[in-house]
Amino acid sequence: MHDMRFRFVGWAMTAGVVLFGLIVGGAWAQQTGVADAGLQQELAALVEKHHGKVALYATQLNTGKSVAIDADRPVQTASVIKLTILFEAMEQVRAGKARWDEKLTLVKGDGVSGSGVLTFFDTPLMLTLKDVLTMMVIVSDNTATNLAIDRFGVDAVNARIAWMGLKDTHLYKKIGKPATGPMPADQPKFGLGKTTAREMAMVMERIGRCQLAERGEPMLAGDAAICEVALKMLRNQFYRETIPRYLEKLDSSETGSGIASKTGSLNAVRADVAIVAGKTGPMVLSIFTFDNEDKSWTVDNEGEVLIGRLAKTIVEAWSPAGLDGKTLIPGLGLAGPVASEAAGASK
């Protein structure tokens, strides 16, 4: 699902940094769907020049501003569908049905090609669930993804997708392995998974808002710690040639990135879904390019460059002062660090 262009992003994060996605008491404004017509025109002009197709949805969460281009069109997810697997894992940890420190075993025959490194490791190899999910997110490891799917099940992930109210998002099967049952008729068209730009933005927003409960239900004491674990993975994404491309001007490996993202790539597909910590408010960006003429696996791939330009245009319009990855996003109201990872592991 990804090329192997690893770019090191440090694992260390400053102790006590408050993860920007967590909220208390609904401090982020509910989206009001305020269309930004001027920005929409700028984005359309960029998209018009692309040798391929684009689906985009972006919103600034504290103001409700939004832009959309073909946002409800079902598209191939590539590795972006792994966000739904991560979310199901978070929910199972919350319910006490999984633990970050539980052990999973990689055995001979589990390895699959594509992005990641686990396929090169000697087996048997014992890993924690958190290790597996970290590999799935940070380097988009396909072997780790299959281990996670084995742990939770395709049906459970799709049930969670339906629970979130998503109508056009679906995980079809494991990567590089034959299907274990009948496939939906549209599976050959979409491959690993399908989604829309708007629906995948909703998944990322849930993680950022730490919305693990049903609507109207209160957060549990351990929810913040669960979300902290997931956001740490997403903030340390190795693939940074798309949404972060023109936004991160300095190395963020010591302080933690102001962008939490999950990318996806196929020959004719480039996609990235992210929470961006703007100084004037957090934004969710969900951008898919597909049917791309440029199928190259270089840093100058047209789809990747376009995603970077679209992201830069959105962020500069909504947060002219730039990003705020070191500290709490203004207005979220948290007074100190969120609970430790250990709290999440104890469930």
C-alpha positions as CSV (number, residue, x, y, z in Angstrom):
1,M,0.0,0.0,0.0
2,H,3.0,2.3,0.3
3,D,6.4,2.6,-1.2
4,M,9.3,2.0,1.1
5,R,10.5,5.7,1.2
6,F,11.1,5.8,5.0
7,R,11.8,9.2,6.3
8,F,12.8,9.2,9.9
9,V,10.4,11.0,12.3
10,G,11.6,10.7,15.9
11,W,9.7,8.7,18.4
12,A,10.6,10.8,21.3
13,M,8.0,13.4,22.5
14,T,8.5,16.0,25.1
15,A,7.3,14.7,28.5
16,G,4.1,16.2,29.6
17,V,3.1,17.6,26.1
18,V,-0.7,17.7,25.9
19,L,-2.0,15.9,22.8
20,F,-3.8,18.4,20.8
21,G,-6.8,16.2,19.9
22,L,-8.3,15.6,23.3
23,I,-11.2,17.6,24.7
24,V,-13.1,18.0,27.9
25,G,-16.7,19.2,28.0
26,G,-17.2,19.7,24.3
27,A,-14.8,22.6,24.0
28,W,-14.7,22.3,20.2
29,A,-17.6,23.9,18.5
30,Q,-20.0,21.6,16.8
31,Q,-19.7,21.8,13.0
32,T,-22.1,24.2,11.4
33,G,-21.2,23.6,7.8
34,V,-20.2,27.2,7.0
35,A,-19.0,26.9,3.4
36,D,-15.9,29.0,2.7
37,A,-16.7,30.1,-0.9
38,G,-13.4,32.0,-1.5
39,L,-11.2,29.1,-0.4
40,Q,-13.4,26.7,-2.4
41,Q,-12.5,28.7,-5.6
42,E,-8.8,28.6,-4.8
43,L,-8.9,24.8,-4.3
44,A,-11.0,24.2,-7.4
45,A,-8.4,26.1,-9.5
46,L,-5.6,23.8,-8.2
47,V,-7.7,20.7,-8.8
48,E,-8.6,21.7,-12.3
49,K,-4.9,21.4,-13.3
50,H,-4.5,17.9,-11.9
51,H,-4.1,15.0,-14.2
52,G,-6.5,12.8,-12.3
53,K,-9.4,13.2,-10.0
54,V,-9.7,14.6,-6.5
55,A,-12.1,14.1,-3.6
56,L,-11.7,16.5,-0.6
57,Y,-13.4,17.5,2.6
58,A,-11.9,19.9,5.2
59,T,-13.3,21.6,8.2
60,Q,-12.1,23.9,10.9
61,L,-13.6,22.4,14.0
62,N,-13.9,25.5,16.2
63,T,-15.5,27.7,13.6
64,G,-17.4,25.2,11.4
65,K,-15.8,26.5,8.2
66,S,-15.7,23.9,5.5
67,V,-14.8,23.1,1.9
68,A,-15.7,20.1,-0.2
69,I,-14.9,18.8,-3.6
70,D,-16.7,15.6,-4.6
71,A,-16.6,14.8,-0.9
72,D,-19.3,12.1,-1.0
73,R,-17.9,10.1,-3.9
74,P,-16.8,6.6,-2.9
75,V,-13.1,6.2,-3.5
76,Q,-10.4,3.6,-3.0
77,T,-8.9,4.0,0.5
78,A,-5.6,2.3,0.1
79,S,-4.0,2.3,3.5
80,V,-6.2,5.1,4.9
81,I,-8.8,2.4,5.8
82,K,-6.3,1.4,8.6
83,L,-7.8,4.3,10.6
84,T,-11.0,2.3,11.1
85,I,-9.0,-0.7,12.4
86,L,-7.2,1.6,14.8
87,F,-10.5,3.1,16.0
88,E,-12.0,-0.4,16.6
89,A,-8.9,-1.3,18.6
90,M,-9.5,1.9,20.7
91,E,-13.1,0.9,21.3
92,Q,-12.1,-2.6,22.3
93,V,-9.5,-1.3,24.8
94,R,-12.2,1.0,26.2
95,A,-14.6,-1.9,26.6
96,G,-11.9,-4.1,28.4
97,K,-12.0,-6.6,25.5
98,A,-8.4,-5.7,24.5
99,R,-5.2,-4.5,26.1
100,W,-2.4,-2.4,24.6
101,D,0.1,-4.8,26.2
102,E,-1.6,-8.1,25.1
103,K,0.7,-10.3,23.1
104,L,0.2,-11.2,19.4
105,T,2.5,-13.7,17.6
106,L,3.8,-13.2,14.1
107,V,4.4,-16.7,12.5
108,K,5.8,-18.0,9.3
109,G,3.5,-17.2,6.4
110,D,2.0,-14.1,8.0
111,G,4.3,-11.7,6.1
112,V,2.9,-9.9,3.1
113,S,4.6,-7.5,0.6
114,G,4.2,-3.8,0.3
115,S,4.8,-1.2,3.0
116,G,6.3,-2.1,6.3
117,V,9.2,-4.2,7.7
118,L,7.6,-7.0,9.8
119,T,7.7,-9.3,6.7
120,F,11.5,-9.2,7.0
121,F,11.7,-10.3,10.6
122,D,12.4,-13.8,11.9
123,T,9.5,-15.7,13.1
124,P,8.0,-16.6,15.5
125,L,8.0,-13.1,16.9
126,M,5.9,-11.9,19.8
127,L,4.6,-8.3,19.7
128,T,2.2,-6.3,21.9
129,L,-1.1,-5.1,20.4
130,K,0.3,-1.5,20.7
131,D,3.4,-2.5,18.8
132,V,1.3,-4.0,16.0
133,L,-0.9,-0.9,15.7
134,T,2.0,1.4,15.9
135,M,3.6,-0.4,12.9
136,M,0.3,-0.3,11.1
137,V,0.0,3.5,11.5
138,I,3.5,4.9,11.5
139,V,5.0,2.9,8.6
140,S,1.6,1.5,7.3
141,D,2.9,-2.0,7.8
142,N,0.7,-4.4,5.8
143,T,1.8,-7.5,7.9
144,A,0.9,-5.6,11.1
145,T,-2.4,-4.6,9.6
146,N,-3.3,-8.3,8.9
147,L,-2.3,-9.2,12.5
148,A,-4.7,-6.5,13.7
149,I,-7.4,-7.7,11.4
150,D,-6.9,-11.3,12.7
151,R,-7.2,-9.9,16.3
152,F,-10.4,-8.0,15.8
153,G,-12.0,-9.3,12.6
154,V,-13.2,-7.7,9.4
155,D,-16.8,-8.0,10.6
156,A,-16.1,-6.2,13.8
157,V,-14.4,-3.3,12.0
158,N,-17.3,-3.0,9.6
159,A,-19.8,-3.1,12.5
160,R,-17.9,-0.3,14.1
161,I,-18.0,1.7,10.8
162,A,-21.8,1.2,10.8
163,W,-22.0,2.3,14.5
164,M,-20.3,5.5,13.5
165,G,-23.1,6.1,10.9
166,L,-20.8,5.8,7.9
167,K,-22.7,4.6,4.8
168,D,-20.0,4.4,2.1
169,T,-17.0,3.1,4.1
170,H,-16.1,-0.6,4.1
171,L,-13.1,-2.9,4.9
172,Y,-13.2,-5.8,2.5
173,K,-10.4,-8.2,3.5
174,K,-6.8,-8.7,4.7
175,I,-4.0,-7.4,2.6
176,G,-2.4,-9.7,0.1
177,K,-4.4,-12.7,1.3
178,P,-7.5,-14.3,-0.3
179,A,-10.9,-13.4,1.0
180,T,-12.3,-15.8,3.6
181,G,-15.9,-15.4,2.5
182,P,-18.1,-14.0,-0.2
183,M,-17.1,-10.4,-1.2
184,P,-19.5,-7.5,-2.0
185,A,-20.0,-6.9,-5.7
186,D,-18.0,-3.7,-5.6
187,Q,-14.9,-5.2,-4.0
188,P,-12.9,-5.6,-7.3
189,K,-13.4,-1.9,-7.9
190,F,-12.1,-0.7,-4.6
191,G,-9.6,-3.4,-3.5
192,L,-8.8,-3.2,0.2
193,G,-11.4,-0.7,1.2
194,K,-13.7,2.1,0.1
195,T,-14.7,5.4,1.7
196,T,-15.5,9.0,1.0
197,A,-13.5,12.1,1.9
198,R,-16.2,13.3,4.2
199,E,-16.6,9.9,6.0
200,M,-12.9,9.4,6.6
201,A,-12.7,12.9,8.0
202,M,-15.5,11.8,10.4
203,V,-13.3,8.9,11.6
204,M,-10.3,11.1,12.2
205,E,-12.4,13.8,13.9
206,R,-13.7,11.1,16.3
207,I,-10.2,10.2,17.2
208,G,-9.2,13.9,17.6
209,R,-12.2,14.7,19.7
210,C,-11.8,11.5,21.6
211,Q,-15.4,10.6,20.9
212,L,-15.4,7.0,21.9
213,A,-18.9,7.0,23.4
214,E,-22.3,7.1,21.8
215,R,-23.5,10.6,21.1
216,G,-24.7,12.2,24.3
217,E,-22.9,9.7,26.6
218,P,-20.1,11.1,28.8
219,M,-16.4,10.2,28.4
220,L,-15.0,7.6,30.7
221,A,-12.0,8.2,33.0
222,G,-9.7,6.2,30.7
223,D,-10.8,7.6,27.4
224,A,-8.2,10.4,27.2
225,A,-5.4,7.9,27.8
226,I,-6.7,5.7,25.0
227,C,-6.8,8.6,22.6
228,E,-3.4,9.8,23.6
229,V,-1.9,6.4,22.6
230,A,-3.6,6.6,19.1
231,L,-2.7,10.3,18.5
232,K,0.9,9.6,19.4
233,M,1.0,7.1,16.6
234,L,-0.6,9.4,14.2
235,R,1.6,12.4,15.1
236,N,4.6,10.3,14.3
237,Q,3.6,9.3,10.8
238,F,6.7,8.5,8.7
239,Y,5.2,9.5,5.4
240,R,5.1,13.3,5.3
241,E,5.2,14.1,1.6
242,T,1.4,14.9,1.4
243,I,-0.5,17.1,3.9
244,P,2.7,18.0,6.0
245,R,4.7,18.6,2.8
246,Y,4.7,22.5,2.9
247,L,3.4,22.9,6.5
248,E,6.2,21.5,8.6
249,K,9.1,23.8,8.1
250,L,11.1,22.6,11.1
251,D,12.0,19.2,12.5
252,S,9.2,18.1,14.9
253,S,10.8,14.9,16.1
254,E,11.6,16.3,19.6
255,T,8.4,18.2,20.3
256,G,5.8,16.2,18.4
257,S,4.2,17.2,15.2
258,G,1.3,19.5,14.9
259,I,-0.1,17.1,12.3
260,A,-1.6,13.7,13.1
261,S,-2.2,11.8,9.9
262,K,-2.7,8.5,8.0
263,T,-1.7,8.2,4.4
264,G,-2.6,5.8,1.7
265,S,-0.9,5.0,-1.7
266,L,-1.5,2.8,-4.7
267,N,-0.1,3.3,-8.2
268,A,-2.8,5.7,-9.3
269,V,-3.9,6.8,-5.8
270,R,-2.5,9.1,-3.2
271,A,-4.4,10.0,-0.1
272,D,-3.9,11.6,3.3
273,V,-6.3,12.3,6.2
274,A,-5.1,14.5,9.1
275,I,-5.9,16.6,12.1
276,V,-3.8,19.8,11.8
277,A,-3.3,21.9,14.9
278,G,-3.6,25.4,13.7
279,K,-2.9,28.3,16.0
280,T,-6.4,29.7,15.3
281,G,-8.2,26.3,15.7
282,P,-7.9,22.6,14.8
283,M,-8.7,21.4,11.3
284,V,-9.5,18.0,9.8
285,L,-8.3,17.6,6.2
286,S,-9.3,14.6,4.1
287,I,-7.8,14.5,0.6
288,F,-7.9,11.7,-2.0
289,T,-6.4,11.8,-5.5
290,F,-7.2,8.9,-7.7
291,D,-7.2,7.8,-11.4
292,N,-3.9,9.7,-11.4
293,E,-1.9,9.7,-14.6
294,D,1.3,10.0,-12.6
295,K,1.9,6.5,-11.2
296,S,5.5,7.1,-10.1
297,W,6.9,6.4,-6.7
298,T,8.9,9.5,-6.1
299,V,8.7,12.5,-3.8
300,D,7.6,14.5,-6.8
301,N,4.6,12.4,-7.6
302,E,1.9,14.8,-8.9
303,G,-0.8,13.5,-6.6
304,E,1.4,13.9,-3.5
305,V,2.5,17.4,-4.5
306,L,-1.1,18.4,-5.2
307,I,-2.2,17.2,-1.7
308,G,0.5,19.2,-0.2
309,R,-0.5,22.3,-2.1
310,L,-4.2,21.9,-1.2
311,A,-3.3,21.4,2.5
312,K,-1.1,24.5,2.4
313,T,-3.9,26.6,0.8
314,I,-6.4,25.5,3.4
315,V,-4.2,25.9,6.5
316,E,-2.9,29.3,5.4
317,A,-6.5,30.5,4.8
318,W,-7.8,29.3,8.2
319,S,-4.7,29.6,10.3
320,P,-2.4,32.3,8.9
321,A,-0.2,32.1,12.0
322,G,0.7,28.5,11.2
323,L,0.7,25.4,13.4
324,D,0.9,24.8,17.1
325,G,2.3,21.3,17.7
326,K,4.0,22.0,21.0
327,T,1.2,23.1,23.1
328,L,-2.5,22.7,23.7
329,I,-4.7,24.1,20.9
330,P,-6.1,27.4,22.2
331,G,-9.6,27.2,23.6
332,L,-9.7,23.5,24.3
333,G,-9.6,24.1,28.1
334,L,-7.4,21.3,29.3
335,A,-5.2,22.6,32.2
336,G,-2.5,19.9,32.2
337,P,-1.3,16.7,30.7
338,V,-3.7,13.9,29.8
339,A,-3.6,10.6,31.7
340,S,-0.6,8.4,31.1
341,E,-0.5,5.5,28.6
342,A,-0.5,3.1,31.5
343,A,-4.0,4.0,32.4
344,G,-5.1,2.9,28.9
345,A,-3.2,-0.3,29.2
346,S,-4.9,-1.2,32.5
347,K,-8.3,-1.6,30.9
